[in-house]
């Protein structure tokens, strides 16, 4: 029988970086006391009306442009109805019919066979990006068998990024999400911190034989780490293949990933597919965006969003930053990925390069092999490193001037890591690690050793 072909598509919810919510003036703040950031509109009190947050619209446009999407100059809001304790209105305001951005693409790279030196670039199509409200949070207290509801998150602005099913394994899904995360953080449109729920991923997975129609898909909901995403997708692919080969069938169901057990578990089936009864949101007019051509002359600029204005101000995206690092410093492409993947590492590297005579190609080795492994060992971020770029540059200068050997440099780095505030040169002097350049001095040391070991020398000579 022909091998199975896995198909993976992703839906990603990114929380927009904004001081206030999507349709209300309530503040957005992680881990605030429960129900302390809830306006009348968030609690859905009768007579309250939504007011669209301009910052959220700009963040969505910026993200759409960075992902090569077409921005819709007219987009619409809809109500999606479902009933749950953390959704006070009984519906969510979203963009189901005409979202803010469509038809984009995201390029991402991944290693072949875990070899950093062999990287391939792939592209996933972006179907759409839509603006929508987040729901509140239900906290299940099993000991008292009760559920508590915190509405602080209710109404926070989200961008839902829907990717086409263009991927085929957990590694591809993880690489695509990591690249998206870097782009969002570079733009500042979302902090995209998965541990704080600011980036949540749903994965749709199915398998089929080549040439046959796609199989029944399952959805793995709310995956909250990139590592777990790769594991969940790969587990689900394997589970479906085994199920089908044993004569079973795949149910169209929603599953969750249990990170402790490393497997997916059923949550609910989709047999009676929920009827969300989508309808146009009556309290919001169509969202109209402008560009330089369509901007009316007498329009107040504070009241409109100009797509071209946002486009001109897009920062360098990760792919451009990586190309610049390779070009400017002559480092390997795979090293540019590592520099960008670790928050603050590019700046650290560039600061060291500025302050040392050592070639960037050699500096990168010290940063990736020595500094980074120290940080990983002690679970520290680059910003928490006890060794500053200035200290590392100082140490590398001693090595470059041949005042110490590279073995001695590693010893000095181990001392610097203790964070006792000593300069590299002090440590070198204290531990007598200098390389001796003076021929006479070397001869005297050798002579002293010979004089002190007369018997051994005679034995060797007589051999």
TIMINU-891419 format. One line per 4 residues: their letters; for each residue x, y, z of C-alpha. Coordinates in steps of 0.5 Angstrom, whole numbers, plus 500, padded with zeros to 3 digits. Each point is the difference from the previous one (the first is absolute). Layout:
residues N
a) X:Y:Z  ...
END
This chain:
residues 463
xxxx) 500:500:500  502:507:499  503:504:506  495:505:503
xxxx) 501:507:499  498:505:506  497:506:499  501:506:506
xxxx) 496:507:500  501:505:506  495:505:503  504:505:504
xxxx) 497:505:505  505:505:502  498:505:505  501:508:497
xxxx) 505:504:504  495:506:502  499:504:507  492:498:499
xxxx) 496:495:498  497:500:492  493:503:502  501:503:507
xxxx) 504:504:504  502:495:505  507:499:501  504:494:498
xxxx) 505:497:505  503:493:501  498:497:507  496:506:502
xxxx) 496:498:506  493:496:498  495:504:497  503:507:501
xxxx) 501:502:493  492:499:498  496:506:497  493:500:499
xxxx) 501:498:493  504:494:501  495:498:505  495:501:495
xxxx) 495:504:504  494:502:496  501:506:496  507:500:499
xxxx) 503:501:493  507:498:497  505:506:498  506:497:496
xxxx) 507:501:502  504:503:495  507:497:502  497:493:499
xxxx) 498:502:493  507:502:499  503:494:503  496:496:496
xxxx) 502:504:493  507:500:502  500:492:501  496:499:494
xxxx) 505:504:496  506:496:503  497:494:498  499:502:493
xxxx) 493:500:500  495:505:496  496:505:505  493:500:499
xxxx) 498:508:500  493:498:502  499:494:505  494:498:504
xxxx) 499:498:507  495:494:502  498:497:506  501:492:502
xxxx) 495:498:505  502:494:505  498:500:507  506:499:505
xxxx) 501:503:507  506:504:498  496:503:494  495:505:504
xxxx) 497:503:493  498:493:498  504:501:493  507:503:498
xxxx) 501:505:495  505:498:495  501:501:492  497:494:497
xxxx) 498:502:493  505:505:498  506:501:505  505:505:500
xxxx) 506:496:496  500:494:495  504:496:496  507:501:503
xxxx) 506:495:500  505:499:506  507:497:498  504:496:505
xxxx) 506:496:501  502:493:503  505:496:501  501:493:496
xxxx) 501:494:505  502:505:505  506:503:497  500:507:501
xxxx) 505:500:493  494:498:496  494:504:500  494:500:495
xxxx) 496:506:499  492:499:500  494:504:499  493:500:503
xxxx) 494:503:497  497:505:505  492:499:498  498:506:505
xxxx) 501:505:506  494:502:504  499:504:505  496:498:506
xxxx) 498:500:508  503:495:505  496:497:505  501:500:507
xxxx) 503:494:504  497:494:504  504:498:506  498:493:502
xxxx) 501:498:507  499:493:500  501:499:508  493:504:501
xxxx) 498:498:493  498:507:498  502:505:494  502:507:502
xxxx) 500:505:494  505:506:499  497:505:495  507:504:499
xxxx) 502:496:494  492:501:497  501:505:494  507:500:499
xxxx) 502:501:493  502:494:496  503:499:493  498:493:498
xxxx) 505:498:494  498:494:496  505:496:496  498:495:494
xxxx) 501:493:501  507:500:497  504:497:505  502:493:502
xxxx) 503:499:506  501:502:507  507:503:499  497:504:494
xxxx) 494:503:504  505:502:506  505:503:495  494:504:497
xxxx) 497:503:507  507:501:502  501:505:494  493:503:501
xxxx) 502:501:507  506:504:498  497:504:495  494:502:505
xxxx) 506:502:505  504:504:495  493:504:498  498:501:507
xxxx) 493:498:498  500:494:505  505:498:506  498:493:498
xxxx) 502:497:506  497:493:500  501:499:508  496:506:501
xxxx) 494:497:495  502:506:495  501:495:495  496:494:499
xxxx) 500:495:495  495:495:497  502:495:496  496:496:494
xxxx) 503:493:499  498:495:495  503:494:495  498:497:494
xxxx) 504:496:494  503:504:494  495:501:495  494:499:505
xxxx) 495:506:503  503:503:506  498:495:506  495:502:506
xxxx) 504:506:504  500:500:508  502:507:503  505:500:506
xxxx) 498:507:504  503:505:504  508:498:500  504:504:504
xxxx) 507:499:498  504:499:494  503:493:502  493:498:502
xxxx) 498:502:493  505:495:497  498:494:504  493:501:500
xxxx) 500:500:492  504:494:500  497:496:505  493:502:496
xxxx) 503:498:493  502:493:503  494:499:504  496:501:494
xxxx) 504:495:496  500:495:505  492:500:501  499:500:492
xxxx) 505:494:499  497:496:505  493:501:497  497:506:504
xxxx) 497:506:498  503:507:502  494:505:503  499:507:499
xxxx) 502:502:507  503:505:504  506:498:504  505:503:505
xxxx) 507:498:501  502:497:507  507:503:501  502:495:506
xxxx) 498:494:496  502:503:493  494:498:497  493:503:497
xxxx) 494:498:503  492:501:498  497:506:503  493:500:496
xxxx) 498:498:493  498:504:494  494:496:498  495:505:502
xxxx) 504:505:497  498:506:504  496:505:496  503:507:502
xxxx) 494:504:496  505:505:498  497:507:498  502:507:499
xxxx) 502:504:506  494:505:500  504:505:505  506:501:495
xxxx) 501:503:493  504:497:495  508:501:502  502:505:494
xxxx) 508:500:499  503:505:495  507:500:496  504:507:498
xxxx) 495:500:493  493:499:503  502:504:506  495:506:500
xxxx) 503:507:500  496:503:506  500:494:504  503:500:507
xxxx) 506:496:501  499:498:507  493:497:498  502:495:494
xxxx) 505:494:499  505:501:494  503:494:498  506:503:496
xxxx) 502:504:506  500:494:504  504:496:494  505:505:500
xxxx) 502:500:507  500:492:500  507:498:504  505:495:497
xxxx) 497:493:501  504:494:502  501:497:493  503:507:499
xxxx) 504:501:506  503:493:499  503:502:493  503:506:503
xxxx) 503:496:505  503:495:495  502:506:495  503:504:506
xxxx) 504:496:504  501:494:495  497:495:505  497:493:498
xxxx) 492:501:498  498:495:506  504:504:505  496:506:498
xxxx) 493:496:502  503:498:507  502:508:501  493:502:498
xxxx) 496:494:504  503:502:507  497:506:502  506:506:501
xxxx) 505:495:497  501:504:493  502:507:504  504:496:505
xxxx) 504:497:494  501:507:497  502:504:506  506:495:501
xxxx) 502:500:493  500:508:500  505:499:506  504:495:498
xxxx) 506:499:495  498:493:499  496:498:493  493:499:501
xxxx) 500:493:497  505:498:506  495:505:505  494:496:498
xxxx) 503:493:502  501:503:507  493:503:501  497:493:497
xxxx) 504:495:503  502:503:507  496:506:502  493:496:497
xxxx) 502:494:503  501:503:507  493:504:500  497:493:498
xxxx) 503:496:505  498:506:505  493:501:497  502:507:499
xxxx) 498:505:495  505:504:496  498:506:504  501:497:506
xxxx) 507:498:498  505:501:506  505:501:494  499:507:497
xxxx) 502:501:492  506:505:503  503:494:504  499:495:495
xxxx) 504:505:495  505:502:505  502:492:501  500:499:492
xxxx) 504:506:499  505:496:505  500:494:496  500:504:493
xxxx) 507:503:503  503:493:502  500:502:507  496:494:502
xxxx) 499:493:497  493:498:498  500:495:505  502:506:505
xxxx) 494:504:497  495:495:502  503:499:507  499:508:500
xxxx) 493:500:498  498:494:505  502:505:505  497:506:497
xxxx) 493:496:500  501:500:508  498:508:499  505:502:505
xxxx) 501:507:497  508:498:498  502:502:493  503:495:496
xxxx) 507:502:500  500:500:508  498:493:500  506:498:495
xxxx) 505:504:505  497:496:506  500:493:497  506:502:496
xxxx) 497:498:493  504:504:496  504:497:494  508:502:500
xxxx) 502:503:494  508:502:503  504:494:497  505:501:506
xxxx) 495:500:505  498:493:497  507:498:500  501:501:508
xxxx) 493:497:502  503:493:496  507:501:503  496:500:507
xxxx) 496:494:499  506:496:497  504:503:506  495:498:505
xxxx) 499:493:497  508:498:499  499:492:501  494:500:496
xxxx) 504:503:494  506:496:501  495:494:500  497:502:493
xxx) 507:502:497  503:493:502  493:497:498
END
